Amino acid sequence: MSVLDDLVAGAVEDAAAREKVTPLEEVKEAAVAAPAPIDAIRWLKRADGIPVIAEIKRASPSKGHLSDIPDPAALAREYERGGASAISVLTEGRRFLGSLDDFDQVREAVRIPVLRKDFIVTDYQVWEARAHGADLVLLIVAALDDAKLKHLLDLAHDLGMTVLVETHTREEIERARRAGARVIGINARNLKDLRVDVNRYAELAADLPEDVVKVAESGVFGAVEVEDYGRAGADAVLVGEGVATADDHALAVERLVKAGKRVKASETTPLSTHQGPYWGQFGGRYVPEALITALDELERVYTEAKADPEFTRELVTLNQRYVGRPSPLTEAPRFAARIAEKVGITPRVFLKREDLNHTGAHKINNALGQALLVKRMGKTRVIAETGAGQHGVATATVCAMLGLKCRIYMGQIDARRQALNVARMRMLGAEVVEVTLGDKILKDAINEALRDWVTNVKDTHYLLGTVAGPHPFPEMVRDFQKVIGEEAKQQLRDWYGIDHPDAVCACVGGGSNAIGVMNAFLDDERVNLYGYEAGGNGPESGRHAIRFAPGTGQLGMFQGAKSYLLETDEGQTLDTYSISAGLDYASVGPEHAWLKDIGRVNYSWATDEEAMNAFRDLSQTEGIIPAIESSHAVAGAYKAAADLKAKGYEHPVMIINISGRGDKDMATAGKWFGYLTDEQSKALEVTGAHGDTVA
Amino acid sequence: MSNTATTPSGQPLGISHRPSPTAAMFERLDNAGRPAFIGYLPYGFPDPEVSLKAFRTLVEHGVDAVEIGLPYSDPVMDGPVIQAASQIALNNGESINGVFRAVETVANAGGTPLIMSYWNLIYHYGVERFARDFENAGGAGLITPDLIPDEAGEWIEASDRHGLDRIFLVSPDSADERLEVVAKAARGFVYAASRMGVTGERNTLSSSPEQLVERTRRAGAGRVCVGIGVSTAEQAAKVGAYADGVIVGSALVHQLLDDSGRNALDEAEGLSRLAAKTDELVAGVAGAR
């Protein structure tokens, strides 16, 4: 006899004994007289959370004694206080040490639905459940044949109860469906080693229709499992030991409820208006507690500003009159012909000209927006990091305009390469601090800016330059940059009479220009989106900044957010390399990580060589010199065209975001292409003319 | 991604009802009428072997709990002294796998072993795996400078299963609601930063840590220890008068560095300076109440 057979036989025997004392007719009368059941289905599925069914269980055959539970009613009340959506009460007495008396106490104590969990195989047990005020009962498919399952399911439904139908296999799920189950519990325990396998759960639940409530029944211990099951599509979870044996039961349930809300909030659509702190499993706030008050304040002030027409008006006006927005959308027919030659389809190519903004890149969009927030917060000092100059220059620029004190952190290696940009920032009145710690590059500048912020957070705002870092930066910077895509969409219609592009290409360092140009198209499935990372010397070389290709980035927390990260097998940050300092960053914005995981954006890379060739191609076909960062997007356009060709497009409309201008890169380019003699190149190096930007 | 494919806990292990390891230490010290003295050094600094000797030196000279730092490439809460020490450790082959030897060393010497780590290192090692190995080595609790309770679901779960203490930080700028969030999630004690900023020695301490300790206790925290900036016996005595424990880091690390602050001293000189500094601070703590 199997364990289940044994349990069923015992339960039947016990029920028969109870029936001798209280015959079925009497139980039926009590059932009719009992208060009407709560419609539990509505408690078990919701858009904004993952309902928790908290269980009262003293022991189990697999784990033995768990908890004494002298007062089930008190425990149930604590579960309810913690936010449980239903209480499950084990009423089996032999192995689980439960009873209907426990059930009655719980029913009396709480107002949420209560599930009678037992080995139910007879009409008597179902009537009995209702007579005791149950809103839900459990039926186990493995313990019932088809006819019996359907019969008991119908009976329970007729009595107004909800039935949690427990299944273990695909076959059992089908039997449950055929019998008319509306709530299906899936027990995804691997029976060999008793481990719970979320993949197996996802596989089993995959074919269930939307109108069936899916309950993950096994192995939920805490927030981690709620998150795993939630991401695998479970509507609700049943949890026992993890809450029953906790020191603080209400707090334990509350943690699960919060985890469920977080999962749901992290996956909301439409994509273009998704809000932080979580982008799928990415994002969050992995920062010292000392910064939380400042981040909370920033979030609050930003939310208020967004709703304030005066703030929007000021931003729009400055964008027009100071930055020079809208930036044009320029058709590039001679470059399109170059693509046609190489790839064999004939696209129409349009360039979004962020290079024509004041200060020469898209960075000013965000710097201006945040600087206006600084004014609103009443802070007087701004700090920022810069990889090689562009964000630092943009920040120094807006601080000069608004009369804010400004300090820019820059890695010493970058500062030496960028002596002219350092001079530019100083000319604008900013203090430039060379960071001599760590690898002396962008990430070290960010570390030092964070240390400054932790120390001076009361009067200082950290004007982060990209869609990375802790919440609310990824969302806020997205909002300040999304004007790029909104303009492009409008210009394509108004100037060229084209409804929508077939493809959008952008380079991805931290990812702000890419998010900016893509956001307006995220929810339009007709638009193929392509992001290009810095390939350096190629993914196998170990000298690159590719975070998304297989074998490169791994999940990790870096500088405030969870995302993909280039790290050693110990979790230490790896050195990165790219010819463009602006793309030379070990991690990437959390929204990009999410867009990669859900497959909305195609990420690939362009190597130094591909980027430099594209730099020359665009310069010589269109008379537009792109930043080396943006050249990665231009190089990517060839790859995107090949992909579009494979998808069957013949004349695709492509937008390439030219995030910045390449004047600053002339020394690097001159050296690369041999336009400069060694002597000239050396002279330029001495004056620090080699340049690059931050994407 | 393997971490989303299977539930990390696998076969669920029940909640450990092992009492808080640091609570036992505080009770013992209450009876002795003094606060705890908690000393920090990075594991692997200047190299793994010498660091074990340094940990033993701390305990032998009267440190109650040792905060074993895990060196990290991007330590945003640390000032120049600890950054330099971490870099030296990393250059000399520090690996997280070896840290449990340091935990055992401290435990065997009679001290209470704590680990201080930036979150990515633990996350990457595997939270459940870390909790298991830490518990097996005799560990007491983990200090997480860049993990706030709101993001700590997996750690709260793992620490509950392994009976480990969770030490979160609060700072003078923390709002009362935040103090409550931290107090509720913490186990063992709460780490109060004496001032806004990163680790490092200071000539003077403001009066704000006393207020912060008071506010944190009002928010529901049982035990509150103060760190960041404490570097002399006098400061230790002052802080120890109102806090449950005094945490000293940079001032100890400093003893093992040469005048440039970039290189480690030779072993014998470093350890003897460390012992002397520890003696000085222990005397300060002993006279705190």
Chai-1 contact restraints between the chains, C-beta under 6 A:
chainA,res_idxA,chainB,res_idxB,connection_type,confidence,min_distance_angstrom,max_distance_angstrom,comment,restraint_id
A,L194,B,Q11,contact,1.0,0.0,6.0,A-B,restraint_1
A,R195,B,G10,contact,1.0,0.0,6.0,A-B,restraint_2
A,R195,B,Q11,contact,1.0,0.0,6.0,A-B,restraint_3
A,V196,B,T7,contact,1.0,0.0,6.0,A-B,restraint_4
A,D197,B,T6,contact,1.0,0.0,6.0,A-B,restraint_5
A,V198,B,T7,contact,1.0,0.0,6.0,A-B,restraint_6
A,N199,B,A5,contact,1.0,0.0,6.0,A-B,restraint_7
A,G219,B,T7,contact,1.0,0.0,6.0,A-B,restraint_8
A,G219,B,P12,contact,1.0,0.0,6.0,A-B,restraint_9
A,F221,B,S9,contact,1.0,0.0,6.0,A-B,restraint_10
A,F221,B,P12,contact,1.0,0.0,6.0,A-B,restraint_11
A,G222,B,E157,contact,1.0,0.0,6.0,A-B,restraint_12
A,A223,B,G153,contact,1.0,0.0,6.0,A-B,restraint_13
A,V224,B,P8,contact,1.0,0.0,6.0,A-B,restraint_14
A,V224,B,E154,contact,1.0,0.0,6.0,A-B,restraint_15
A,V224,B,E157,contact,1.0,0.0,6.0,A-B,restraint_16
A,E225,B,T7,contact,1.0,0.0,6.0,A-B,restraint_17
A,D228,B,T7,contact,1.0,0.0,6.0,A-B,restraint_18
A,E241,B,G14,contact,1.0,0.0,6.0,A-B,restraint_19
A,T245,B,G14,contact,1.0,0.0,6.0,A-B,restraint_20
A,T245,B,I15,contact,1.0,0.0,6.0,A-B,restraint_21
A,A246,B,I15,contact,1.0,0.0,6.0,A-B,restraint_22
A,A259,B,G153,contact,1.0,0.0,6.0,A-B,restraint_23
A,G284,B,E151,contact,1.0,0.0,6.0,A-B,restraint_24
A,Y286,B,W119,contact,1.0,0.0,6.0,A-B,restraint_25
A,Y286,B,D146,contact,1.0,0.0,6.0,A-B,restraint_26
A,Y286,B,E151,contact,1.0,0.0,6.0,A-B,restraint_27
A,V287,B,D146,contact,1.0,0.0,6.0,A-B,restraint_28
A,P288,B,M77,contact,1.0,0.0,6.0,A-B,restraint_29
A,P288,B,P145,contact,1.0,0.0,6.0,A-B,restraint_30
A,P288,B,D146,contact,1.0,0.0,6.0,A-B,restraint_31
A,E289,B,I148,contact,1.0,0.0,6.0,A-B,restraint_32
A,E289,B,L169,contact,1.0,0.0,6.0,A-B,restraint_33
A,E289,B,V170,contact,1.0,0.0,6.0,A-B,restraint_34
A,E289,B,S171,contact,1.0,0.0,6.0,A-B,restraint_35
A,A290,B,S171,contact,1.0,0.0,6.0,A-B,restraint_36
A,I292,B,R178,contact,1.0,0.0,6.0,A-B,restraint_37
A,T293,B,D173,contact,1.0,0.0,6.0,A-B,restraint_38
A,T293,B,A175,contact,1.0,0.0,6.0,A-B,restraint_39
A,L437,B,Q83,contact,1.0,0.0,6.0,A-B,restraint_40
A,N447,B,D74,contact,1.0,0.0,6.0,A-B,restraint_41
A,N447,B,V76,contact,1.0,0.0,6.0,A-B,restraint_42
A,L450,B,V76,contact,1.0,0.0,6.0,A-B,restraint_43
A,R451,B,V198,contact,1.0,0.0,6.0,A-B,restraint_44
A,V454,B,G197,contact,1.0,0.0,6.0,A-B,restraint_45
A,T455,B,M196,contact,1.0,0.0,6.0,A-B,restraint_46
A,T455,B,G197,contact,1.0,0.0,6.0,A-B,restraint_47
A,G556,B,N120,contact,1.0,0.0,6.0,A-B,restraint_48
A,M557,B,W119,contact,1.0,0.0,6.0,A-B,restraint_49
A,M557,B,N120,contact,1.0,0.0,6.0,A-B,restraint_50
A,E570,B,I96,contact,1.0,0.0,6.0,A-B,restraint_51
A,G571,B,N120,contact,1.0,0.0,6.0,A-B,restraint_52
A,G571,B,L121,contact,1.0,0.0,6.0,A-B,restraint_53
A,G571,B,H124,contact,1.0,0.0,6.0,A-B,restraint_54
A,Q572,B,S73,contact,1.0,0.0,6.0,A-B,restraint_55
A,T573,B,S73,contact,1.0,0.0,6.0,A-B,restraint_56
A,T573,B,D74,contact,1.0,0.0,6.0,A-B,restraint_57
